[in-house]
Amino acid sequence: MKKACCTLLCAVSLAATSSSVLAAEVTIESSTMLGISRLDVPGAAKENLLPTTEFLGLTANNLADGNLSLHFYGWGRADLADNSYNNDKTAGSLTYGYLQYRFNQANANARAGRLFVREGIVNEQIDGISARADLPMGFGLSAFGGATVHTSHISGENSDGKGDSLYGGRASYRYKGLLELGVSGVYESDAPTLVTRTAGDYRRVGGDVWLTPTHKIDVIGHSSYNTETDKFAEHSYLLNFKPTEQLVLTGEFNQLRDQSYLYSWTMFSGAALNPNHKSSSVGVKASYTVNNNLELAADFKHYKREFDSANRFGGDVRVNYKDNSVRGGIGYHYLDAGADFALSGNPSASYHEVRCYAMHDSKSYFAAIDLLGDFFKDKIYNENSAWEASASLGYHITPAVALSGDVSYGRNPRFTEEAKALLRLTYNYTTVGGKK
């Protein structure tokens, strides 16, 4: 039924716009990729993988009276050799496909189709409708509703952990360009049973804030509360402070109570974890622009779980030349983690990470090289490190068409040796009123 509704919505969208699409501003984005790799895992049969994937996007603006637009994006995959994922030779999904109408008053708009809703604490994908508008005196209101989108399969489960329908909305107040406060909520009906709970409804409410008392300070964050578990689900806050034009200081705090946030416990279905556990992180970062060609950055983050903790710290040097057509960088980070932090059974989860990269863009071609290495404090499957070197080269056949290829080679604990290649054809085309 839900697939039929989605198909109907898309068909209505295309039919509604077909008469005016010739006069619209139309943008088409296409990316076709052929992956080439060979898996040689000890104890398993060798596999040759040739997945071909197509990503296709279309945007048509200025339809009907000029306020209507159509937005579409989706992908499809076909395996030309062994199966690259699960047991399916082909797969695909409509990421979004909706009509949007912008009204001439109150900064209002309405959308219908498959769409993403990001309002306050809400970050959902639905087959349905959404609408928002600004109200007098700085107030605002938005609402959405529809069927949940089922696009994934969890091994060992007959459900993806999602319910039948989703509804919610947000009310907000904005004071000039200094402050915005919001309250929002989301309701999901008939979330199915997975591991830790019986089927039931999922309700989450919360608030969000955006504050910028001066041009040097910016605060953004939100908190949400699960009314079914009677516990806070999430806290997420970010502070940016810019004491000078060259220096930016950032602080962040995040806390997640897994079952209250992922109510159906989808992410940890079958795992030997306590869903009532919470995890948190506190981090700081400093970024300093020395001049137009050089930027320095350093960061530190502390992670805490109920059963262990970890610290990650390091820095990056980024450079660019010739009006940003040549870019590069080098970075080092170290994760100092307790033995139980990674849930891997290894003596330690600590490792050093080193990365070095360079990129170049021109009107005719583009190229990049990337070196990444992880060096473990203790061996994993008798390996001291995991590293990969990759290079890419592309050519603009026309301003709208580019052909590129990527190759990579590396070693890691899972694969003694791993070699991969990728061919990519991209197409970007825009017409206005039938003219390119």
C-alpha positions, 0 to 999 in steps of 0.5 A: 500500500505504501509503495503504491502511494509513493508511486501515485504521488510521483506519477501525479507530480510528473503529470502535473508538471508535464505541460509546463516543464518545457518553459521551466528551469531544468537541472539534470545531474547524473553519475554512472559508476562501475566498480571493479574489485576482487575479494580474496578472504582466507577460508572463503571463495574468491569473488569478482565484483562489478557493481554498476550504480546510477545516481540521477537527480532532476530539479525543475523550477518556475513551473505553473505560475512560477512558484511550483517546482519539482525535485527528484533524486534516486539511485539504482544498482546492478551487479555484472558479476558476483553479488556485491551486497546481500543476495540481490543482483539489483537494487535501487531506491527513490531518495526523494521525489516531491512537488513544492509550492512557494507562496508569495506571503509569509515565506510559506511553502508546501511539499508533497511526495517523498521528502525529508523533514528537518525541523528542530529535533525532527530528522525524518523521511516520509511519503506524505506532505509538509508545510511551514509558514512565518506568523506575525511577531516573529512566530513560525509554524510547521507540520508534516505527516505521512507514511514511513519510508522502508528502504533497508533490510536488517539481517535476521529480522523481518522488519526494519524497525520502522512503524506505519506512519509519522506525524509532527511539527514545530513552533518557533519564535525568532527575535531579529537576527539574534535568537530563535527558539523552537519546540517540536515533536514527532509521533510514530505509530506501531513501531514493530518489535525487534529485541527489547520491547513490544510493538507500540507508539514512539513519541519524542518532544524537544526544544532547540535554540539558535543564539548569536548575541554578537557576530563573534559568538554563535550557539546552536543546539537541541534536546529531545525527550522520549515520553515512552521511556521517560528519559532524555533521548539526546542533547546536542550543542555547538558553540563557535567563538571567533575572537579574531578574523583568523581564529575560530574556536569551537566547542561541542557537547553530545549525549545519546541514550540509545534506546530512547533515541532509536526506540525500536533498537534497530541499530543494535538488533541482536547485539549484546548491549544494554539499550538503556546505556548512554554515550556522550562526547565533549570536544574542542577545536581551534582553526587558525588561518595564517594567510590565504594559502595556509590553515592550521587546526587542532582538536580534542574530543573525549568519548564516554560510554557506560563501559569505557572511554576514549580520547581522540586528539590531533591536528591538520595542516591545509594549504591551497594555491592558484585560487584554490585550484591546488589544494592539499593537507596532512593530518595526524590523530591518535585515539587513546581508548580503553580495551572495551571501548570498541567492543572488539575483543582486542587488547586495545582499540588505540591507534595512530592515524596519518593522512596526506592528500593533494588535489588539482582542478583545471578547466580540462582535467582534475586529479587527486591522491590520498594516503591514509594509514592506521597504526594499531597499538596492539595487533588486530588479527596479527596485523600492525596496521591498515593503510590505503593509497588511492589516486583519481584522474578525470577529464572534462569531455565537455563543460557538462560531461566528465569522465574519471577513474579511481584506483586504490590499493591497501592492506588491512586486518580483514583483507591481506591485500585489497585492490579496487578501481572505479570508473565514473561518468558524470553529467550536469545539464541546465536549461532555462525555457528550453535553452541551455 
